[in-house]
Amino acid sequence: MDPSVATTAASGLLSNNDLPVAITIGFGSIGPAMAIGFIGAKSVEAIGRNPEAGARIQTFAILTIAFAEAIAIYGLVIALIMKFT
């Protein structure tokens, strides 16, 4: 590969505003994804230990998953603000 082509491609990538936006939404979705997985695993474990409380545990799990998903939406909003400003 011609070095000038590689330099042009790298400078085009770094000068573009899409890379910071992609990194922002990427890191902004890692935490909520891990939280949702952890909540799901622990709620299944809790239901396995106490099946009678399954409906109550499921309600709290869905509520906390919604809160964790809201954090991902905040990351998306920040990424969109970065993209269009």
MARBA-945854 format. One record per residue (C-alpha): residue number from 0; residue in one letter; chain; x, y negated, z negated. Coordinates in steps of 0.5 Angstrom, whole numbers. Last residue first. Example, Ala and Ser with C-alpha at 12.3 -4.5 7.8 and 13.67 -1.06 7.14 Angstrom:
REM MARBA-945854
SITE   seq   type   mol    east   north      up
SITE     1      s     A      27       2     -14
SITE     0      a     A      25       9     -16
***
This chain:
REM MARBA-945854
SITE   seq   type   mol    east   north      up
SITE    84      t     A     -47     -40     -34
SITE    83      f     A     -50     -34     -30
SITE    82      k     A     -46     -28     -32
SITE    81      m     A     -44     -31     -39
SITE    80      i     A     -51     -32     -41
SITE    79      l     A     -53     -25     -38
SITE    78      a     A     -48     -22     -42
SITE    77      i     A     -50     -25     -48
SITE    76      v     A     -57     -23     -47
SITE    75      l     A     -55     -16     -45
SITE    74      g     A     -51     -16     -52
SITE    73      y     A     -57     -18     -56
SITE    72      i     A     -61     -12     -52
SITE    71      a     A     -56      -7     -55
SITE    70      i     A     -57     -10     -62
SITE    69      a     A     -65      -9     -61
SITE    68      e     A     -64      -2     -59
SITE    67      a     A     -61      -1     -67
SITE    66      f     A     -67      -4     -69
SITE    65      a     A     -72       0     -65
SITE    64      i     A     -68       6     -67
SITE    63      t     A     -69       4     -74
SITE    62      l     A     -77       4     -73
SITE    61      i     A     -77      11     -70
SITE    60      a     A     -73      14     -75
SITE    59      f     A     -77      11     -81
SITE    58      t     A     -83      14     -77
SITE    57      q     A     -80      21     -76
SITE    56      i     A     -78      21     -83
SITE    55      r     A     -85      20     -85
SITE    54      a     A     -88      25     -81
SITE    53      g     A     -83      30     -83
SITE    52      a     A     -84      30     -90
SITE    51      e     A     -87      37     -91
SITE    50      p     A     -81      39     -87
SITE    49      n     A     -76      38     -92
SITE    48      r     A     -69      40     -91
SITE    47      g     A     -70      41     -83
SITE    46      i     A     -73      34     -83
SITE    45      a     A     -67      31     -86
SITE    44      e     A     -63      34     -81
SITE    43      v     A     -67      32     -76
SITE    42      s     A     -67      25     -78
SITE    41      k     A     -59      25     -79
SITE    40      a     A     -58      27     -72
SITE    39      g     A     -63      22     -69
SITE    38      i     A     -60      16     -74
SITE    37      f     A     -53      18     -72
SITE    36      g     A     -55      19     -64
SITE    35      i     A     -58      12     -65
SITE    34      a     A     -52       9     -68
SITE    33      m     A     -47      11     -63
SITE    32      a     A     -51       8     -58
SITE    31      p     A     -52       2     -61
SITE    30      g     A     -45       1     -62
SITE    29      i     A     -43       3     -55
SITE    28      s     A     -48      -2     -52
SITE    27      g     A     -45      -8     -54
SITE    26      f     A     -38      -6     -52
SITE    25      g     A     -40      -4     -45
SITE    24      i     A     -45     -10     -44
SITE    23      t     A     -39     -15     -46
SITE    22      i     A     -34     -11     -42
SITE    21      a     A     -38     -12     -36
SITE    20      v     A     -39     -19     -37
SITE    19      p     A     -32     -20     -38
SITE    18      l     A     -31     -16     -31
SITE    17      d     A     -36     -20     -27
SITE    16      n     A     -33     -27     -28
SITE    15      n     A     -29     -26     -22
SITE    14      s     A     -22     -29     -23
SITE    13      l     A     -19     -22     -25
SITE    12      l     A     -22     -18     -20
SITE    11      g     A     -20     -23     -14
SITE    10      s     A     -13     -23     -17
SITE     9      a     A     -12     -16     -17
SITE     8      a     A     -14     -15     -10
SITE     7      t     A     -10     -20      -8
SITE     6      t     A      -4     -17     -11
SITE     5      a     A      -5     -10      -9
SITE     4      v     A      -6     -13      -2
SITE     3      s     A       1     -17      -2
SITE     2      p     A       4     -11      -5
SITE     1      d     A       2      -7       2
SITE     0      m     A       0       0       0
***
